[in-house]
């Protein structure tokens, strides 16, 4: 495993809710990342409870996360070490109540 993959793996395993995104929670740099943050807020997740990684600040992470998850797009959500998906999957899961359940949020 490369250094970048090890860094990503450590982040995924050490944060209950982790979002790899473009920008920050308070200033998303793409619509999909902004949507992901809004979905988490709609689930009742406190912004400070979400660890975000701005892939625009680290090109190695930006490229490496796609290999790590075998998923081609960003944002990417991980909950308790498990890859969930991007903003479209997050929205589908939110609409079904599945994301709230995974997050332990009241529905």
The first five atom37 places (N, CA, C, CB, O) and aatype in JSON, in Angstrom:
{
  "aatype": [20, 20, 20, 20, 20, 20, 20, 20, 20, 20, 20, 20, 20, 20, 20, 20, 20, 20, 20, 20, 20, 20, 20, 20, 20, 20, 20, 20, 20, 20, 20, 20, 20, 20, 20, 20, 20, 20, 20, 20, 20, 20, 20, 20, 20, 20, 20, 20, 20, 20, 20, 20, 20, 20, 20, 20, 20, 20, 20, 20, 20, 20, 20, 20, 20, 20, 20, 20, 20, 20, 20, 20, 20, 20, 20, 20, 20, 20, 20, 20, 20, 20, 20, 20, 20, 20, 20, 20, 20, 20, 20, 20, 20, 20, 20, 20, 20, 20, 20, 20, 20, 20, 20, 20, 20, 20, 20],
  "atom_mask": [
    [1, 1, 1, 1, 1],
    [1, 1, 1, 1, 1],
    [1, 1, 1, 1, 1],
    [1, 1, 1, 1, 1],
    [1, 1, 1, 1, 1],
    [1, 1, 1, 1, 1],
    [1, 1, 1, 1, 1],
    [1, 1, 1, 1, 1],
    [1, 1, 1, 1, 1],
    [1, 1, 1, 1, 1],
    [1, 1, 1, 1, 1],
    [1, 1, 1, 1, 1],
    [1, 1, 1, 1, 1],
    [1, 1, 1, 1, 1],
    [1, 1, 1, 1, 1],
    [1, 1, 1, 1, 1],
    [1, 1, 1, 1, 1],
    [1, 1, 1, 1, 1],
    [1, 1, 1, 1, 1],
    [1, 1, 1, 1, 1],
    [1, 1, 1, 1, 1],
    [1, 1, 1, 1, 1],
    [1, 1, 1, 1, 1],
    [1, 1, 1, 1, 1],
    [1, 1, 1, 1, 1],
    [1, 1, 1, 1, 1],
    [1, 1, 1, 1, 1],
    [1, 1, 1, 1, 1],
    [1, 1, 1, 1, 1],
    [1, 1, 1, 1, 1],
    [1, 1, 1, 1, 1],
    [1, 1, 1, 1, 1],
    [1, 1, 1, 1, 1],
    [1, 1, 1, 1, 1],
    [1, 1, 1, 1, 1],
    [1, 1, 1, 1, 1],
    [1, 1, 1, 1, 1],
    [1, 1, 1, 1, 1],
    [1, 1, 1, 1, 1],
    [1, 1, 1, 1, 1],
    [1, 1, 1, 1, 1],
    [1, 1, 1, 1, 1],
    [1, 1, 1, 1, 1],
    [1, 1, 1, 1, 1],
    [1, 1, 1, 1, 1],
    [1, 1, 1, 1, 1],
    [1, 1, 1, 1, 1],
    [1, 1, 1, 1, 1],
    [1, 1, 1, 1, 1],
    [1, 1, 1, 1, 1],
    [1, 1, 1, 1, 1],
    [1, 1, 1, 1, 1],
    [1, 1, 1, 1, 1],
    [1, 1, 1, 1, 1],
    [1, 1, 1, 1, 1],
    [1, 1, 1, 1, 1],
    [1, 1, 1, 1, 1],
    [1, 1, 1, 1, 1],
    [1, 1, 1, 1, 1],
    [1, 1, 1, 1, 1],
    [1, 1, 1, 1, 1],
    [1, 1, 1, 1, 1],
    [1, 1, 1, 1, 1],
    [1, 1, 1, 1, 1],
    [1, 1, 1, 1, 1],
    [1, 1, 1, 1, 1],
    [1, 1, 1, 1, 1],
    [1, 1, 1, 1, 1],
    [1, 1, 1, 1, 1],
    [1, 1, 1, 1, 1],
    [1, 1, 1, 1, 1],
    [1, 1, 1, 1, 1],
    [1, 1, 1, 1, 1],
    [1, 1, 1, 1, 1],
    [1, 1, 1, 1, 1],
    [1, 1, 1, 1, 1],
    [1, 1, 1, 1, 1],
    [1, 1, 1, 1, 1],
    [1, 1, 1, 1, 1],
    [1, 1, 1, 1, 1],
    [1, 1, 1, 1, 1],
    [1, 1, 1, 1, 1],
    [1, 1, 1, 1, 1],
    [1, 1, 1, 1, 1],
    [1, 1, 1, 1, 1],
    [1, 1, 1, 1, 1],
    [1, 1, 1, 1, 1],
    [1, 1, 1, 1, 1],
    [1, 1, 1, 1, 1],
    [1, 1, 1, 1, 1],
    [1, 1, 1, 1, 1],
    [1, 1, 1, 1, 1],
    [1, 1, 1, 1, 1],
    [1, 1, 1, 1, 1],
    [1, 1, 1, 1, 1],
    [1, 1, 1, 1, 1],
    [1, 1, 1, 1, 1],
    [1, 1, 1, 1, 1],
    [1, 1, 1, 1, 1],
    [1, 1, 1, 1, 1],
    [1, 1, 1, 1, 1],
    [1, 1, 1, 1, 1],
    [1, 1, 1, 1, 1],
    [1, 1, 1, 1, 1],
    [1, 1, 1, 1, 1],
    [1, 1, 1, 1, 1],
    [1, 1, 1, 1, 1]
  ],
  "atom_positions": [
    [[0.85, -1.18, 0.0], [0.0, 0.0, 0.0], [0.89, 1.25, 0.0], [-0.96, 0.0, 1.23], [1.84, 1.34, 0.79]],
    [[0.6, 2.19, -0.87], [1.4, 3.4, -0.97], [1.19, 4.29, 0.25], [1.06, 4.18, -2.26], [0.26, 4.09, 1.03]],
    [[2.07, 5.28, 0.39], [1.93, 6.23, 1.5], [0.58, 6.94, 1.45], [3.07, 7.27, 1.47], [-0.07, 7.13, 2.47]],
    [[0.17, 7.32, 0.25], [-1.11, 8.02, 0.09], [-2.26, 7.1, 0.5], [-1.3, 8.5, -1.37], [-3.17, 7.52, 1.21]],
    [[-2.21, 5.86, 0.06], [-3.26, 4.91, 0.42], [-3.28, 4.67, 1.93], [-3.05, 3.57, -0.33], [-4.35, 4.51, 2.52]],
    [[-2.12, 4.65, 2.55], [-2.05, 4.48, 4.0], [-2.65, 5.69, 4.71], [-0.59, 4.26, 4.45], [-3.35, 5.55, 5.71]],
    [[-2.37, 6.89, 4.2], [-2.94, 8.11, 4.79], [-4.47, 8.09, 4.69], [-2.38, 9.37, 4.09], [-5.17, 8.41, 5.65]],
    [[-4.98, 7.71, 3.5], [-6.42, 7.63, 3.3], [-7.02, 6.59, 4.23], [-6.75, 7.31, 1.83], [-8.04, 6.83, 4.87]],
    [[-6.39, 5.43, 4.3], [-6.89, 4.35, 5.16], [-6.94, 4.78, 6.62], [-6.0, 3.11, 5.01], [-7.9, 4.46, 7.32]],
    [[-5.93, 5.5, 7.08], [-5.91, 5.99, 8.46], [-7.05, 6.98, 8.71], [-4.56, 6.65, 8.78], [-7.69, 6.94, 9.75]],
    [[-7.3, 7.86, 7.75], [-8.4, 8.82, 7.87], [-9.74, 8.1, 7.93], [-8.39, 9.81, 6.68], [-10.58, 8.4, 8.78]],
    [[-9.94, 7.14, 7.03], [-11.21, 6.41, 6.96], [-11.46, 5.66, 8.27], [-11.21, 5.43, 5.78], [-12.58, 5.65, 8.78]],
    [[-10.42, 5.03, 8.8], [-10.59, 4.21, 10.0], [-10.66, 5.01, 11.3], [-9.46, 3.22, 10.1], [-11.14, 4.5, 12.31]],
    [[-10.21, 6.26, 11.28], [-10.17, 7.04, 12.52], [-11.28, 8.09, 12.63], [-8.83, 7.71, 12.64], [-11.28, 8.87, 13.59]],
    [[-12.21, 8.13, 11.68], [-13.31, 9.09, 11.72], [-14.63, 8.39, 11.46], [-13.09, 10.22, 10.69], [-14.77, 7.66, 10.48]],
    [[-15.6, 8.61, 12.35], [-16.9, 7.97, 12.19], [-17.62, 8.44, 10.93], [-17.78, 8.24, 13.4], [-18.22, 7.63, 10.21]],
    [[-17.57, 9.75, 10.65], [-18.19, 10.3, 9.45], [-17.13, 11.12, 8.73], [-19.46, 11.17, 9.8], [-16.64, 12.12, 9.25]],
    [[-16.78, 10.68, 7.54], [-15.7, 11.29, 6.79], [-16.18, 11.57, 5.37], [-14.44, 10.38, 6.77], [-16.72, 10.7, 4.69]],
    [[-15.97, 12.81, 4.92], [-16.36, 13.19, 3.58], [-15.16, 13.76, 2.84], [-17.52, 14.21, 3.61], [-14.62, 14.8, 3.21]],
    [[-14.76, 13.06, 1.79], [-13.76, 13.61, 0.87], [-14.53, 14.48, -0.1], [-12.92, 12.46, 0.12], [-15.46, 14.01, -0.76]],
    [[-14.15, 15.76, -0.19], [-14.93, 16.71, -0.98], [-14.04, 17.75, -1.61], [-15.99, 17.37, -0.12], [-12.85, 17.85, -1.3]],
    [[-14.63, 18.53, -2.49], [-13.93, 19.68, -3.08], [-14.35, 20.9, -2.27], [-14.26, 19.85, -4.62], [-15.51, 21.3, -2.3]],
    [[-13.4, 21.49, -1.57], [-13.67, 22.62, -0.7], [-13.86, 22.16, 0.73], [-14.91, 23.38, -1.18], [-13.4, 21.09, 1.13]],
    [[-14.53, 23.0, 1.5], [-14.77, 22.7, 2.92], [-16.27, 22.68, 3.18], [-14.07, 23.75, 3.83], [-17.06, 23.07, 2.32]],
    [[-16.66, 22.23, 4.36], [-18.07, 22.18, 4.71], [-18.7, 23.57, 4.65], [-18.26, 21.57, 6.09], [-19.85, 23.72, 4.24]],
    [[-17.95, 24.57, 5.07], [-18.49, 25.93, 5.06], [-18.34, 26.63, 3.71], [-17.81, 26.76, 6.14], [-19.0, 27.64, 3.45]],
    [[-17.47, 26.1, 2.85], [-17.28, 26.7, 1.53], [-17.01, 25.62, 0.49], [-16.12, 27.72, 1.56], [-15.88, 25.47, 0.03]],
    [[-18.05, 24.85, 0.12], [-17.86, 23.81, -0.9], [-17.45, 24.43, -2.23], [-19.15, 22.98, -1.07], [-17.9, 25.52, -2.59]],
    [[-16.59, 23.73, -2.96], [-16.08, 24.23, -4.24], [-16.72, 23.57, -5.45], [-14.59, 24.04, -4.29], [-16.29, 23.8, -6.58]],
    [[-17.73, 22.74, -5.23], [-18.5, 22.19, -6.35], [-19.9, 21.86, -5.85], [-17.81, 20.92, -6.94], [-20.12, 21.66, -4.66]],
    [[-20.82, 21.82, -6.78], [-22.22, 21.58, -6.43], [-22.45, 20.25, -5.76], [-23.06, 21.67, -7.64], [-23.26, 20.16, -4.83]],
    [[-21.77, 19.21, -6.21], [-21.97, 17.89, -5.63], [-21.48, 17.84, -4.18], [-21.24, 16.83, -6.46], [-22.12, 17.22, -3.33]],
    [[-20.35, 18.49, -3.91], [-19.84, 18.54, -2.54], [-20.8, 19.33, -1.65], [-18.43, 19.16, -2.5], [-21.06, 18.95, -0.51]],
    [[-21.31, 20.44, -2.17], [-22.28, 21.23, -1.42], [-23.53, 20.44, -1.12], [-22.64, 22.48, -2.19], [-24.09, 20.51, -0.02]],
    [[-23.97, 19.67, -2.1], [-25.16, 18.83, -1.92], [-24.91, 17.77, -0.84], [-25.54, 18.14, -3.25], [-25.79, 17.51, -0.02]],
    [[-23.73, 17.18, -0.84], [-23.39, 16.16, 0.16], [-23.47, 16.75, 1.57], [-21.98, 15.58, -0.1], [-24.0, 16.12, 2.49]],
    [[-22.93, 17.95, 1.74], [-22.98, 18.62, 3.04], [-24.43, 18.9, 3.44], [-22.16, 19.94, 3.01], [-24.8, 18.69, 4.6]],
    [[-25.25, 19.36, 2.5], [-26.65, 19.65, 2.79], [-27.41, 18.38, 3.2], [-27.32, 20.3, 1.57], [-28.26, 18.42, 4.09]],
    [[-27.1, 17.27, 2.55], [-27.75, 16.0, 2.89], [-27.37, 15.6, 4.31], [-27.34, 14.88, 1.89], [-28.23, 15.17, 5.08]],
    [[-26.09, 15.73, 4.67], [-25.67, 15.39, 6.03], [-26.36, 16.29, 7.05], [-24.14, 15.51, 6.18], [-26.8, 15.82, 8.1]],
    [[-26.47, 17.58, 6.74], [-27.18, 18.5, 7.63], [-28.64, 18.1, 7.77], [-27.07, 19.95, 7.12], [-29.2, 18.14, 8.87]],
    [[-29.27, 17.7, 6.66], [-30.67, 17.28, 6.69], [-30.86, 16.02, 7.54], [-31.17, 17.03, 5.26], [-31.94, 15.78, 8.07]],
    [[-29.8, 15.24, 7.65], [-29.85, 14.03, 8.49], [-29.64, 14.37, 9.97], [-28.78, 13.03, 8.04], [-29.7, 13.5, 10.83]],
    [[-29.38, 15.65, 10.25], [-29.18, 16.07, 11.63], [-27.76, 15.92, 12.12], [-30.08, 15.31, 12.51], [-27.51, 16.01, 13.33]],
    [[-26.82, 15.7, 11.2], [-25.42, 15.55, 11.59], [-24.84, 16.93, 11.86], [-24.6, 14.81, 10.47], [-24.94, 17.83, 11.03]],
    [[-24.25, 17.09, 13.02], [-23.59, 18.35, 13.36], [-22.36, 18.52, 12.46], [-23.19, 18.39, 14.87], [-21.58, 17.59, 12.29]],
    [[-22.2, 19.72, 11.89], [-21.04, 19.93, 11.0], [-19.71, 19.58, 11.66], [-21.01, 21.38, 10.55], [-18.81, 19.08, 10.99]],
    [[-19.57, 19.84, 12.94], [-18.29, 19.53, 13.6], [-18.09, 18.02, 13.8], [-18.22, 20.23, 14.95], [-16.98, 17.57, 14.09]],
    [[-19.17, 17.24, 13.63], [-19.06, 15.78, 13.77], [-18.57, 15.14, 12.47], [-20.41, 15.18, 14.17], [-18.23, 13.95, 12.45]],
    [[-18.54, 15.92, 11.41], [-18.09, 15.42, 10.11], [-16.66, 15.86, 9.86], [-19.02, 15.92, 8.97], [-16.35, 17.05, 9.91]],
    [[-15.81, 14.9, 9.61], [-14.44, 15.21, 9.2], [-14.46, 15.34, 7.69], [-13.41, 14.11, 9.68], [-14.88, 14.42, 6.99]],
    [[-14.01, 16.49, 7.19], [-13.94, 16.66, 5.74], [-12.48, 16.76, 5.32], [-14.72, 17.92, 5.3], [-11.63, 17.26, 6.05]],
    [[-12.22, 16.27, 4.13], [-10.9, 16.36, 3.52], [-11.07, 17.08, 2.19], [-10.23, 14.94, 3.33], [-11.76, 16.59, 1.3]],
    [[-10.44, 18.24, 2.08], [-10.51, 19.03, 0.85], [-9.5, 18.47, -0.15], [-10.23, 20.54, 1.14], [-8.29, 18.7, -0.02]],
    [[-9.99, 17.73, -1.13], [-9.09, 17.09, -2.09], [-8.39, 18.1, -3.0], [-9.86, 16.1, -2.94], [-7.39, 17.78, -3.65]],
    [[-8.92, 19.32, -3.06], [-8.27, 20.35, -3.89], [-6.94, 20.8, -3.3], [-9.2, 21.55, -4.06], [-6.09, 21.34, -4.01]],
    [[-6.76, 20.57, -2.0], [-5.51, 20.96, -1.34], [-4.44, 19.88, -1.4], [-5.77, 21.32, 0.1], [-3.29, 20.13, -1.05]],
    [[-4.81, 18.68, -1.84], [-3.87, 17.56, -1.84], [-4.09, 16.69, -3.09], [-4.02, 16.72, -0.55], [-4.93, 15.79, -3.07]],
    [[-3.34, 16.96, -4.16], [-3.53, 16.2, -5.4], [-3.33, 14.69, -5.23], [-2.58, 16.71, -6.45], [-3.98, 13.9, -5.91]],
    [[-2.45, 14.29, -4.31], [-2.23, 12.85, -4.09], [-3.48, 12.2, -3.51], [-1.03, 12.63, -3.15], [-3.87, 11.11, -3.92]],
    [[-4.11, 12.88, -2.55], [-5.36, 12.36, -1.97], [-6.45, 12.36, -3.04], [-5.79, 13.2, -0.74], [-7.22, 11.41, -3.15]],
    [[-6.51, 13.43, -3.82], [-7.54, 13.55, -4.85], [-7.48, 12.37, -5.82], [-7.39, 14.87, -5.63], [-8.52, 11.81, -6.17]],
    [[-6.3, 11.99, -6.25], [-6.15, 10.85, -7.15], [-6.28, 9.53, -6.39], [-4.8, 10.91, -7.88], [-6.9, 8.58, -6.87]],
    [[-5.69, 9.49, -5.2], [-5.63, 8.24, -4.44], [-6.97, 7.76, -3.92], [-4.7, 8.39, -3.31], [-7.19, 6.56, -3.8]],
    [[-7.87, 8.69, -3.6], [-9.15, 8.27, -3.04], [-9.97, 7.52, -4.07], [-9.94, 9.49, -2.53], [-10.76, 6.63, -3.73]],
    [[-9.79, 7.86, -5.33], [-10.52, 7.16, -6.39], [-10.07, 5.71, -6.52], [-10.34, 7.88, -7.73], [-10.87, 4.82, -6.79]],
    [[-8.78, 5.48, -6.32], [-8.26, 4.11, -6.32], [-8.67, 3.37, -5.05], [-6.73, 4.11, -6.46], [-9.04, 2.2, -5.09]],
    [[-8.59, 4.08, -3.94], [-8.91, 3.47, -2.64], [-10.32, 2.89, -2.64], [-8.76, 4.5, -1.5], [-10.54, 1.77, -2.19]],
    [[-11.28, 3.68, -3.14], [-12.68, 3.27, -3.09], [-13.13, 2.55, -4.36], [-13.55, 4.47, -2.86], [-14.21, 1.94, -4.4]],
    [[-12.29, 2.62, -5.41], [-12.69, 2.13, -6.73], [-13.95, 2.85, -7.19], [-12.91, 0.6, -6.7], [-14.85, 2.25, -7.79]],
    [[-14.0, 4.15, -6.91], [-15.13, 5.0, -7.26], [-14.57, 6.23, -7.98], [-15.98, 5.41, -5.98], [-13.64, 6.86, -7.47]],
    [[-15.11, 6.59, -9.15], [-14.46, 7.6, -9.99], [-14.7, 9.06, -9.62], [-14.88, 7.41, -11.36], [-14.01, 9.94, -10.13]],
    [[-15.65, 9.34, -8.74], [-16.02, 10.73, -8.5], [-15.85, 11.16, -7.05], [-17.44, 10.96, -8.93], [-15.73, 10.33, -6.14]],
    [[-15.84, 12.46, -6.86], [-15.77, 13.09, -5.55], [-16.98, 14.01, -5.48], [-14.4, 13.88, -5.31], [-17.24, 14.69, -6.47]],
    [[-17.71, 14.07, -4.4], [-17.38, 13.64, -3.04], [-17.56, 12.14, -2.81], [-18.24, 14.41, -2.06], [-18.21, 11.43, -3.59]],
    [[-16.96, 11.7, -1.71], [-17.09, 10.32, -1.25], [-17.32, 10.33, 0.25], [-15.84, 9.48, -1.62], [-16.56, 10.95, 1.0]],
    [[-18.37, 9.64, 0.67], [-18.72, 9.57, 2.08], [-18.36, 8.2, 2.65], [-20.21, 9.85, 2.29], [-18.62, 7.16, 2.05]],
    [[-17.75, 8.24, 3.84], [-17.46, 7.02, 4.6], [-18.12, 7.16, 5.97], [-15.91, 6.77, 4.73], [-18.01, 8.2, 6.61]],
    [[-18.79, 6.1, 6.4], [-19.39, 6.08, 7.73], [-18.84, 4.86, 8.46], [-20.96, 6.05, 7.67], [-19.01, 3.73, 8.01]],
    [[-18.19, 5.11, 9.58], [-17.57, 4.06, 10.39], [-16.72, 3.11, 9.54], [-18.66, 3.26, 11.13], [-16.8, 1.89, 9.67]],
    [[-15.91, 3.72, 8.67], [-14.97, 2.95, 7.86], [-15.55, 2.33, 6.62], [-14.39, 1.89, 8.68], [-14.82, 1.72, 5.84]],
    [[-16.86, 2.47, 6.4], [-17.51, 1.86, 5.25], [-17.79, 2.9, 4.17], [-18.82, 1.17, 5.68], [-18.34, 3.97, 4.46]],
    [[-17.4, 2.59, 2.94], [-17.67, 3.49, 1.83], [-19.17, 3.49, 1.54], [-16.87, 3.08, 0.57], [-19.78, 2.44, 1.37]],
    [[-19.76, 4.68, 1.49], [-21.19, 4.82, 1.23], [-21.42, 5.17, -0.23], [-21.81, 5.9, 2.15], [-22.19, 4.5, -0.91]],
    [[-20.76, 6.23, -0.73], [-20.93, 6.63, -2.11], [-20.81, 8.14, -2.25], [-22.28, 6.16, -2.64], [-20.35, 8.83, -1.34]],
    [[-21.24, 8.63, -3.4], [-21.21, 10.05, -3.69], [-22.55, 10.71, -3.39], [-20.83, 10.29, -5.12], [-23.41, 10.11, -2.74]],
    [[-22.72, 11.93, -3.86], [-23.91, 12.7, -3.5], [-25.2, 12.09, -4.04], [-23.78, 14.12, -4.0], [-26.24, 12.18, -3.38]],
    [[-25.18, 11.48, -5.23], [-26.39, 10.87, -5.76], [-26.84, 9.69, -4.9], [-26.16, 10.4, -7.21], [-28.02, 9.55, -4.58]],
    [[-25.9, 8.85, -4.53], [-26.23, 7.7, -3.67], [-26.66, 8.19, -2.29], [-25.01, 6.75, -3.55], [-27.59, 7.65, -1.7]],
    [[-25.98, 9.22, -1.79], [-26.38, 9.79, -0.5], [-27.84, 10.26, -0.54], [-25.45, 10.96, -0.11], [-28.6, 10.03, 0.4]],
    [[-28.23, 10.93, -1.64], [-29.59, 11.43, -1.78], [-30.59, 10.28, -1.83], [-29.72, 12.3, -3.04], [-31.63, 10.33, -1.18]],
    [[-30.29, 9.25, -2.6], [-31.17, 8.09, -2.68], [-31.35, 7.45, -1.3], [-30.61, 7.05, -3.69], [-32.46, 7.12, -0.89]],
    [[-30.25, 7.29, -0.6], [-30.3, 6.67, 0.73], [-31.05, 7.57, 1.72], [-28.87, 6.39, 1.26], [-31.81, 7.08, 2.56]],
    [[-30.85, 8.88, 1.61], [-31.56, 9.84, 2.46], [-33.07, 9.73, 2.24], [-31.07, 11.28, 2.18], [-33.84, 9.68, 3.19]],
    [[-33.48, 9.69, 0.97], [-34.91, 9.63, 0.65], [-35.56, 8.35, 1.16], [-35.1, 9.74, -0.86], [-36.75, 8.34, 1.46]],
    [[-34.79, 7.27, 1.25], [-35.31, 5.99, 1.75], [-35.17, 5.87, 3.27], [-34.58, 4.83, 1.08], [-35.67, 4.92, 3.87]],
    [[-34.48, 6.84, 3.9], [-34.25, 6.77, 5.34], [-33.05, 5.91, 5.73], [-35.47, 6.23, 6.01], [-32.77, 5.74, 6.91]],
    [[-32.34, 5.39, 4.74], [-31.21, 4.5, 5.01], [-30.0, 5.25, 5.54], [-30.82, 3.74, 3.75], [-29.29, 4.75, 6.41]],
    [[-29.77, 6.45, 5.02], [-28.6, 7.22, 5.45], [-28.76, 7.65, 6.9], [-28.4, 8.45, 4.54], [-27.81, 7.59, 7.68]],
    [[-29.96, 8.09, 7.26], [-30.22, 8.49, 8.65], [-29.96, 7.3, 9.59], [-31.7, 9.0, 8.82], [-29.39, 7.46, 10.67]],
    [[-30.37, 6.12, 9.16], [-30.18, 4.9, 9.96], [-28.68, 4.62, 10.14], [-30.88, 3.68, 9.29], [-28.23, 4.33, 11.24]],
    [[-27.92, 4.72, 9.06], [-26.48, 4.48, 9.14], [-25.79, 5.48, 10.06], [-25.85, 4.56, 7.75], [-24.85, 5.15, 10.78]],
    [[-26.3, 6.72, 10.03], [-25.71, 7.79, 10.84], [-26.23, 7.77, 12.28], [-26.0, 9.15, 10.21], [-25.73, 8.5, 13.13]],
    [[-27.23, 6.95, 12.54], [-27.82, 6.91, 13.87], [-28.63, 8.17, 14.16], [-26.74, 6.74, 14.91], [-28.78, 8.57, 15.32]],
    [[-29.16, 8.79, 13.09], [-29.95, 10.02, 13.24], [-31.42, 9.66, 13.38], [-29.74, 10.97, 12.04], [-31.87, 8.64, 12.85]],
    [[-32.18, 10.5, 14.09], [-33.62, 10.27, 14.11], [-34.19, 10.52, 12.72], [-34.31, 11.19, 15.17], [-33.77, 11.45, 12.03]],
    [[-35.14, 9.71, 12.31], [-35.72, 9.86, 10.96], [-36.92, 10.77, 10.98], [-36.13, 8.5, 10.4], [-37.53, 11.01, 9.93]]
  ]
}
